[in-house]
Amino acid sequence: MKKGLGRGLDALFSIYQEDEEVQVQPKKEIEKEIKEEKVQAVAVTPAMVSNKDGVVELNLKQVDPNKNQPRKTFEPNSLKELAESIKQHGVIQPIIVNDENNGRYTIIAGERRFRASLVAGKTTIPAIIRQYTPKQIKEVALIENLQREDLNPIEAAKAIKELMEEYNFTQETVADRIGKSRPLVANTLRLLTLTPEVVTMIEKGQISAGHGKCLVTVADPNQQADIAKTVVENKLTVRDLENYIKNYKGPQEKVKKEKPIQSIELKELGHRLARLFKTKVKIVGDDRKGKITIDYFNQDDLDRICTFLNTFERR
């Protein structure tokens, strides 16, 4: 059964207390907290206009993007489509902002909606106001973006790595926070081991994350980049790439087994048989197990061996 997307955004943005311990609040408490924030916000900032849903309308001029936003690229055509939708229907889901206590608000979640609202010519945007520390803002922004799956694969990999390094999260912890499987998290992180040229191709959408996971198995950076170019030029699917890499690598060399150590007596036996049959004799194995091979190169060699055996049998 596919894992869900984890906790809802309301729960996600209410997990922090002043001591920074994670604690999910009941739904009724969350709604109560939002209503209280609404009242406080309207009292201190005349530019806000409250509504019945417990959010406020913020002046777009008071809102600033988050410098630590995990998502670095916003596809222009997609942004225009969202802007057209906002012109027709408004912003359906409020953005989440942090109160900087100086009349400014930093976006924690919803920068794409913010940008599209600007494109649409809006002057205000629905928002829920929080008050977090810089560390909390960063963590929540990373998790929110990863939950929404709107990062490109490399941005997602970098965000996961950042969560693990800055907050000492394990892969299991990150997987639990964003509602994904641990193998998916591990495979996403592997994309960062690719050569920079291939990473850029994934960021630009020239090849997929699936292609990237296949290319991770190619150790040589130059070969990795060459194969990635072949994928683009020939429009190879992930399955095509898997087969291509198998053929590219060629058959795997068999691991050479260690040669058994032969005793002096066994080696001497080989020499005696070679002298007796006057031909090549090869002994493979050791004193416990092996085989003896007697070569013959012409009819005379074979007759000589047969004559010896006939003589031995008559004794």
Legacy VTK file of the C-alpha trace (Angstrom):
# vtk DataFile Version 3.0
C-alpha trace
ASCII
DATASET POLYDATA
POINTS 315 float
0.000 0.000 0.000
1.384 3.364 -1.018
2.406 5.574 1.883
0.448 8.816 2.337
1.816 12.300 2.162
2.280 12.486 5.928
0.699 15.014 8.256
-1.505 17.752 6.849
-0.104 21.260 6.555
-2.165 22.537 9.485
-0.576 19.929 11.738
2.849 20.437 10.208
2.878 24.149 10.944
1.674 23.743 14.506
4.235 21.214 15.730
6.684 23.703 17.169
6.561 25.006 20.716
8.931 27.484 22.339
11.190 24.643 23.475
11.294 23.384 19.822
9.980 19.930 20.735
7.842 18.220 18.100
4.251 17.866 19.261
1.196 17.556 17.019
-1.755 19.555 18.354
-5.381 18.362 18.134
-7.400 19.869 15.300
-9.616 21.972 17.617
-6.569 23.554 19.254
-5.082 24.351 15.839
-8.297 26.064 14.712
-8.413 27.998 17.985
-4.763 29.076 17.547
-5.404 30.269 13.982
-8.393 32.337 15.126
-6.349 33.901 17.929
-3.544 34.769 15.484
-6.108 36.311 13.173
-7.341 38.659 15.918
-3.778 39.619 16.933
-2.690 40.170 13.332
-5.613 42.445 12.533
-4.915 44.476 15.673
-1.244 45.156 14.900
-1.210 45.484 11.104
-3.836 47.716 9.449
-2.773 46.431 6.008
-4.348 43.030 6.803
-7.959 42.216 6.110
-9.343 39.219 8.046
-11.890 36.744 6.688
-14.200 34.158 8.193
-11.895 31.202 7.463
-9.294 32.233 10.058
-6.720 33.606 7.606
-5.725 37.170 6.765
-5.283 39.057 3.516
-1.726 40.383 3.425
-0.534 43.195 1.208
1.857 41.583 -1.288
4.281 44.468 -0.780
4.799 43.334 2.816
5.718 39.750 1.828
9.277 38.606 1.113
10.441 35.308 -0.468
12.423 32.931 1.717
16.165 33.143 0.907
16.512 29.495 1.985
13.677 28.282 -0.229
14.618 24.733 -1.351
12.912 25.220 -4.675
15.193 27.277 -6.900
13.428 27.022 -10.269
9.868 28.016 -11.144
8.769 26.900 -14.609
7.540 30.067 -16.417
4.677 28.446 -18.365
3.377 26.688 -15.267
3.573 29.985 -13.353
1.556 31.748 -16.085
-1.102 29.023 -15.958
-1.402 29.420 -12.189
-1.593 33.211 -12.599
-4.514 32.827 -15.019
-6.261 30.536 -12.546
-5.716 33.075 -9.752
-7.219 35.830 -11.941
-10.344 33.710 -12.346
-10.682 32.026 -8.963
-8.256 33.741 -6.579
-5.723 31.942 -4.348
-7.521 28.830 -3.083
-4.973 27.815 -0.427
-3.391 30.473 1.821
0.355 30.812 1.984
2.212 30.405 5.295
4.371 33.319 6.421
6.586 34.155 9.376
6.066 37.425 11.240
9.419 39.238 11.306
8.054 41.808 13.818
9.016 44.753 11.594
5.982 44.919 9.343
7.509 42.322 6.990
6.517 38.692 6.475
8.758 35.914 5.101
7.215 33.099 3.091
7.542 29.672 4.671
5.287 27.842 2.213
3.601 29.010 -0.968
6.198 31.035 -2.888
4.826 29.769 -6.212
1.361 31.127 -5.306
3.011 34.393 -4.240
4.863 34.762 -7.550
1.780 33.854 -9.578
-0.279 36.425 -7.655
2.229 39.116 -8.638
2.001 38.017 -12.284
-1.807 38.083 -12.015
-1.665 41.702 -10.813
-3.063 40.980 -7.353
-2.351 43.350 -4.457
-3.142 41.002 -1.547
-2.854 37.296 -0.808
-4.532 35.039 1.801
-2.047 33.993 4.472
-1.639 32.243 7.803
0.897 33.943 10.067
3.339 32.045 12.277
6.291 33.070 14.405
9.224 30.665 14.129
12.960 30.775 14.685
15.195 30.781 11.560
15.984 27.106 12.191
12.302 26.184 12.385
11.518 28.155 9.238
14.175 26.296 7.305
13.090 22.854 8.467
9.389 23.481 7.826
10.106 24.960 4.377
12.167 21.908 3.425
9.567 19.419 4.642
6.646 21.300 3.099
8.291 21.380 -0.317
9.253 17.709 -0.159
5.697 16.749 0.818
4.253 18.654 -2.103
6.554 16.925 -4.631
7.039 20.202 -6.522
10.840 20.123 -6.415
12.858 18.752 -9.296
14.732 15.538 -8.351
18.046 17.301 -7.680
16.413 19.994 -5.526
14.675 17.213 -3.590
17.964 15.352 -3.113
19.695 18.516 -1.877
16.805 19.274 0.490
16.939 15.764 1.946
20.705 16.002 2.377
20.321 19.385 4.080
17.750 17.980 6.528
20.052 15.089 7.390
23.156 17.237 7.842
21.659 20.202 9.709
19.225 18.342 11.955
21.039 14.997 12.283
18.118 13.183 10.667
18.556 9.614 9.477
17.110 8.459 6.150
14.319 6.776 8.125
13.495 10.043 9.937
13.343 12.033 6.700
11.201 9.331 5.072
8.775 9.476 8.007
8.639 13.305 8.001
7.808 13.564 4.284
5.679 10.422 4.045
7.944 8.521 1.642
9.706 5.163 1.780
13.300 4.889 2.969
14.458 3.247 -0.318
13.011 6.201 -2.247
14.923 8.623 -0.021
18.129 6.604 -0.468
17.757 6.461 -4.262
17.046 10.193 -4.427
20.223 10.944 -2.462
22.255 8.791 -4.880
21.532 11.318 -7.637
23.965 13.712 -5.933
26.822 11.271 -6.677
26.383 11.793 -10.416
28.861 13.882 -12.383
27.933 17.628 -12.418
27.139 17.544 -16.148
24.555 14.798 -15.626
23.123 16.566 -12.545
22.554 19.682 -14.672
20.768 17.602 -17.328
18.360 16.286 -14.680
17.778 19.803 -13.308
16.905 21.021 -16.820
14.552 18.097 -17.375
16.604 16.693 -20.253
16.732 13.304 -18.533
14.620 11.924 -15.683
15.507 10.856 -12.165
14.978 7.280 -13.375
17.699 7.775 -15.987
19.922 9.251 -13.293
19.492 6.226 -11.020
20.623 3.980 -13.884
23.634 6.185 -14.620
24.790 5.995 -10.991
26.008 2.457 -11.775
28.475 3.836 -14.356
31.628 4.604 -12.354
33.599 6.596 -14.942
32.408 10.262 -15.027
33.236 10.731 -18.719
31.375 7.577 -19.712
28.476 8.644 -17.507
28.188 11.987 -19.315
28.553 10.375 -22.764
25.782 7.878 -22.054
23.527 10.668 -20.728
24.008 12.547 -24.033
23.118 9.351 -25.893
19.883 9.155 -23.869
18.922 12.680 -24.957
19.966 12.236 -28.600
18.137 8.925 -29.025
15.244 9.641 -26.632
15.932 6.446 -24.697
13.461 5.297 -22.075
14.689 4.157 -18.655
14.293 0.524 -19.774
16.247 1.266 -22.970
18.987 2.814 -20.849
19.152 -0.212 -18.549
19.753 -2.490 -21.543
22.204 -0.034 -23.090
24.310 0.067 -19.921
24.344 -3.736 -19.685
25.722 -3.970 -23.212
28.042 -1.017 -22.671
29.680 -2.640 -19.682
30.031 -5.983 -21.446
30.100 -9.354 -19.708
31.334 -9.160 -16.158
34.711 -10.782 -15.607
34.588 -13.911 -13.527
36.351 -13.693 -10.229
39.515 -15.735 -10.445
39.690 -18.494 -7.892
42.841 -18.941 -5.932
45.012 -21.710 -7.348
45.170 -24.747 -5.001
48.522 -25.283 -3.329
50.071 -28.542 -4.535
52.470 -30.592 -2.455
55.960 -31.493 -3.707
54.853 -35.145 -3.944
51.880 -34.278 -6.168
54.052 -32.194 -8.479
56.559 -35.021 -8.686
53.755 -37.433 -9.657
52.947 -35.217 -12.593
56.572 -35.262 -13.743
56.735 -39.082 -13.424
53.589 -39.578 -15.492
54.862 -37.186 -18.152
58.123 -39.162 -18.402
56.260 -42.471 -18.460
53.798 -41.539 -21.198
56.286 -39.263 -22.999
53.618 -36.607 -23.374
52.149 -33.635 -21.469
50.463 -34.392 -18.142
48.576 -31.787 -16.157
47.394 -32.120 -12.574
44.701 -29.700 -11.329
43.785 -29.640 -7.643
45.572 -30.608 -4.455
46.279 -33.761 -2.443
42.629 -34.097 -1.449
40.823 -33.497 -4.753
41.612 -32.793 -8.385
42.050 -34.294 -11.827
44.879 -35.594 -14.018
44.864 -34.775 -17.730
47.052 -36.764 -20.154
47.425 -35.137 -23.564
48.177 -36.926 -26.826
49.148 -35.037 -29.968
49.271 -37.800 -32.584
48.547 -41.497 -33.194
51.924 -42.556 -31.818
51.197 -40.831 -28.468
47.833 -42.584 -28.229
49.291 -46.013 -29.144
52.010 -45.595 -26.540
49.497 -44.789 -23.810
47.311 -47.752 -24.814
50.316 -50.126 -24.875
51.261 -49.061 -21.349
47.727 -49.634 -20.052
47.523 -53.064 -21.759
50.832 -54.079 -20.192
49.688 -52.865 -16.752
46.382 -54.800 -17.004
48.123 -58.099 -17.871
50.218 -57.984 -14.684
LINES 1 316
315 0 1 2 3 4 5 6 7 8 9 10 11 12 13 14 15 16 17 18 19 20 21 22 23 24 25 26 27 28 29 30 31 32 33 34 35 36 37 38 39 40 41 42 43 44 45 46 47 48 49 50 51 52 53 54 55 56 57 58 59 60 61 62 63 64 65 66 67 68 69 70 71 72 73 74 75 76 77 78 79 80 81 82 83 84 85 86 87 88 89 90 91 92 93 94 95 96 97 98 99 100 101 102 103 104 105 106 107 108 109 110 111 112 113 114 115 116 117 118 119 120 121 122 123 124 125 126 127 128 129 130 131 132 133 134 135 136 137 138 139 140 141 142 143 144 145 146 147 148 149 150 151 152 153 154 155 156 157 158 159 160 161 162 163 164 165 166 167 168 169 170 171 172 173 174 175 176 177 178 179 180 181 182 183 184 185 186 187 188 189 190 191 192 193 194 195 196 197 198 199 200 201 202 203 204 205 206 207 208 209 210 211 212 213 214 215 216 217 218 219 220 221 222 223 224 225 226 227 228 229 230 231 232 233 234 235 236 237 238 239 240 241 242 243 244 245 246 247 248 249 250 251 252 253 254 255 256 257 258 259 260 261 262 263 264 265 266 267 268 269 270 271 272 273 274 275 276 277 278 279 280 281 282 283 284 285 286 287 288 289 290 291 292 293 294 295 296 297 298 299 300 301 302 303 304 305 306 307 308 309 310 311 312 313 314
